[in-house]
Every structure is written in structure tokens, then in C-alpha cells.
Amino acid sequence: MTETSKPLRAVLPSVDKLLRHEDGLALAEAYGRAAATDAVRAVIDELRRRLLGAGGEADTGEEAVLASAADLLAAKSAPSLKKVFNLTGTVLHTNLGRAPLPREAIEAMTLVAGGASNLEYDLESGRRGDRDVHVDDLLAELTGAEAATVVNNNAAAVLLVLNTLAKGKEVPVSRGQLVEIGGSFRMPDIIRRAGCKMHEVGTTNRTHLKDFEDAIGGRTALLLKVHTSNYEVQGFTKEVSDAELAALARKHGIPCVDDLGSGTLVDLTRFGLPHEPTAAEALAHGMSVVTFSGDKLLGGPQAGMIVGKKELIDKIKKNPMKRALRIDKVTMAALSAVLRLYLDPDRLVERMPALRLLARQADEIAATGRRVVDPVSRALDGIAAVELVGCQSQIGSGSLPVERLDSVALGITPSTGRRGGGAALNRIAKAFRSLPIPVIGRVHEGAFLLDLRCLEDVEAFVGQLDQLTPGRASR
Ligand SMILES: *Cc1c(COP(=O)(O)O)cnc(C)c1O
């Protein structure tokens, strides 16, 4: 409390005095003197503004000021990138970092992150080496390719392949495959940025082999196939098969390039999942170069695989752009560890978190649900009703867009009922997002859903529920 009649200077403690206070010294010790001074000044400035404002009242005690400064410093020094619970029901969520990595990959990353490694150093000869050696043989073995290389992500892979093999030339591509992935990756833009001229063939729903045949001319560099990852054309449709397209390219002595998008190294049906084309299948169908992502269904770090004919891979590796798109040692370590897990497909589901979460059965998810429904119910007592409901998860990252996986969610319905339900739902969603480990769910048909497919650390989830503060709706 302050008497507004007193001059502010007499009311507010001095910065110097605060920094000599026991709590002030502790702040300087923890965060550095400069940061502590800045924070104390910021709090004093804020107090001054508040005291000058209408009805201005504030606690100007030294301890209170220093406690505010401590909060400010703690908030500022906390990393902005943090762990969250992905209960959205989209397993490979691009905005939430896509695939969770296996323990083996995390250990490999830790090992190289803190010091020197033989990233580009040949221990045999003692000379400069090639960073691709840590993955290229493995990738070739797992896909049946002659050669392989790797770049920053699949967008980079497509850009590099097109720029290397088709710069200044024409690239025919089906109108049904001019995909946009998440706004920033649009096939027509990538083709243009790679320095190529796009030649659209066929129509949105139907493209025939003859359309490609008619498009091929003296300026044609290669034929491009793009996996229509995040949508499906249904009804009266026609696509040219891989084998037909590859045969046509071969007949004209040009490569056939396949952007598989997600791509995978194993047949997912063995884990009870829908079939997604594998890189090996695409190559077996005659594709010359195939590209795919590292952090989609592969379950690894962000990376872009390029596999195919040795002659073409060699050219791609010599493109100066490769240097700008290369992956770092930490990613290389993770990718190499993940690829080695694929050498033993029988143990993949137990070792690869992404596949484990995708393959999780609804009854197992329901068992998790029974452990969390009461604690969440208690945390939302009087605010919302909580029950276990069936729901559908999706794979995400544009993989198998129309396929759904049966799952179980916590269905959270605000007690306010329909009236004001939207605001109440938003308040609940925000409260979950504000937890120390933010919980991200989705709103569906008047309820806030927490899809439990990706919830494995139940203790950590339940342990922070006492900090859930959604507040009651004003009546
Ligand atoms: C996801 C995707 C890409 C982009 O891959 P990133 O690894 O995210 O860069 C490109 N093409 C297709 C068909 C995709 O599905």
C-alpha cells in the first residue's frame, strides 16, 4: 500500500539497495549482475507506471519487488522450445516436431554433440572423408538402391535433384500431383526455384501415359512423379503407374524421379497399418531416383533421403547446392542409428516410438484412459465433465490422409452446456496448454478431446494436473 501523496522516489526502493539485499545478491549470482539489474529496473519501472495510473496501488516492499524480478528472470531464461504432450490425435504432427526419436538415436546424438567426431574424416587413411559414408551404404542396402545421399529435408532433396538433373529444362508432371504441403512447400514453386520449367500434363483427376508421351520433347530433362501425400483424388480418376512412367522415361533415355513424400523402408501392413509405398518398391518399379523424408513414417530426425542410380547420385552430390543443404553431425548420428534399427524389422515396433504409437491398439489406449480419467475429472470438478470416448487418430505429415486409426480420447465437455460452450472450451484448451509440460488436444463437436494414443508418460501427465487452472465460467 502506498500513500499517493508521497513522492514516488520515496516509495520505491532504489535499484542499488535492492541489489545489495540478500535476495538481490542471489539473483545476481544466479543470472549475472547485468541481467539482475535490468530485471530489477524493469520491475521498478512497471511499479512506477502502476502507481501513477488511476487508483495506483502496488506492493513496493523490497521482497515483493525482488520476487517479481525473480519471476521475470526465470521466465526470460526458460527455453522457448519445450517438450509438450501431443494429444492431438495426429501422431506425426509437423507443428509438434513430427517423429519422436528412439533411444538409440538420442544416445548417438549425445555422443557426437559435445565434442569432435569423424564426421568427415576417414580414420583409415587419416584424410578428409565424406559425411555421407555414415548412412549411404545402409540406405542403399535398405532400399536396394545403387547409391544414396542425404540432405536437410525432403523439400531440399526434391530441390537438389531437380536442380541437378533438370536445370534450364522441362519437367512434365501430372496436374493431379501438383501438391502443396503445409503452405510453404508447393510443387510448382519448387520446380521453378530449382531452375526448371514445369510442363503440366493431364487433368486434375485423370492423367494418361499418352499425356506424358505427348509432352516429351527435346527440352525434357526427366519425368516427375509426386506422391499425393495429403489428399486423395477419388471417383473418376486415372494415374499413370510407376512402372509405365519409368518405362516411358527409359524409352526416351531420361531419368524418372519419384518424390515419395513420407516414404518408408518397411511394409507397414506387417504392423497392422495401411500400406504406404516403400522406397524399395518405387525403385523396383524402375524409378531412377527416389526421395523421402526422415521424420515422417521413417521415424527418424528431419532429413531428406535421395536414393537411386549411382551415376545420378554422383551428379547430385557434386552440385554445389548440396553443401548448402547438408545435414549436421547430430542429425547424421540420429539418422545412422535409426537406419541401423531397420536392419532388424522384427524388433522395429518395440524400438521405434513412431511406429509403436502408430501400431498401438485401441484396447491398450483405453487402459491408459482408465488411469487418467479420474485424475482429470477431479482437476476439472465443477468445470467440465470428463469421459472416455472412442475417436480416430491420424498418421499425420501427409501420410495416408484418408486412413484413420481407432483410438480412445478423454472427452471434456464444459458444464456450461451449449450456451457459451465455445468460450469455455477455449478456456479449457488454453489451461491445458499453460501447464509446465503443455498438453495439446483438439476441439471436436463441442468437446475438447485429448487423444491418448501418444500418451505414454502417464505419471508426468497426471503429476501436473494440480496446476490446471481453467477457472470457472462467469455466470
Ligand atoms: C512431406 C513432403 C515433402 C516435404 O518433405 P519435408 O521432409 O517436410 O521437407 C515433399 N513432398 C511430399 C510429397 C511430401 O509428402
The ligand as an SDF file (V2000), in Angstrom:
LIG
                    3D

 15 15  0  0  0  0  0  0  0  0999 V2000
    6.2960  -34.0280  -46.7840 C   0  0  0  0  0  0  0  0  0  0  0  0
    6.5470  -33.9800  -48.2250 C   0  0  0  0  0  0  0  0  0  0  0  0
    7.5760  -33.1920  -48.7470 C   0  0  0  0  0  0  0  0  0  0  0  0
    8.4240  -32.3340  -47.8610 C   0  0  0  0  0  0  0  0  0  0  0  0
    9.2100  -33.1260  -47.0180 O   0  0  0  0  0  0  0  0  0  0  0  0
    9.9580  -32.4480  -45.7710 P   0  0  0  0  0  0  0  0  0  0  0  0
   10.8100  -33.5510  -45.2230 O   0  0  0  0  0  0  0  0  0  0  0  0
    8.9080  -31.9780  -44.8440 O   0  0  0  0  0  0  0  0  0  0  0  0
   10.7770  -31.3240  -46.3020 O   0  0  0  0  0  0  0  0  0  0  0  0
    7.7640  -33.1860  -50.0960 C   0  0  0  0  0  0  0  0  0  0  0  0
    6.9940  -33.9180  -50.9230 N   0  0  0  0  0  0  0  0  0  0  0  0
    5.9890  -34.6880  -50.4610 C   0  0  0  0  0  0  0  0  0  0  0  0
    5.1680  -35.4500  -51.4360 C   0  0  0  0  0  0  0  0  0  0  0  0
    5.7370  -34.7460  -49.0900 C   0  0  0  0  0  0  0  0  0  0  0  0
    4.7380  -35.5060  -48.6230 O   0  0  0  0  0  0  0  0  0  0  0  0
  1  2  1  0
  2  3  1  0
  2 14  2  0
  3  4  1  0
  3 10  2  0
  4  5  1  0
  5  6  1  0
  6  7  2  0
  6  8  1  0
  6  9  1  0
 10 11  1  0
 11 12  2  0
 12 13  1  0
 12 14  1  0
 14 15  1  0
M  END
$$$$
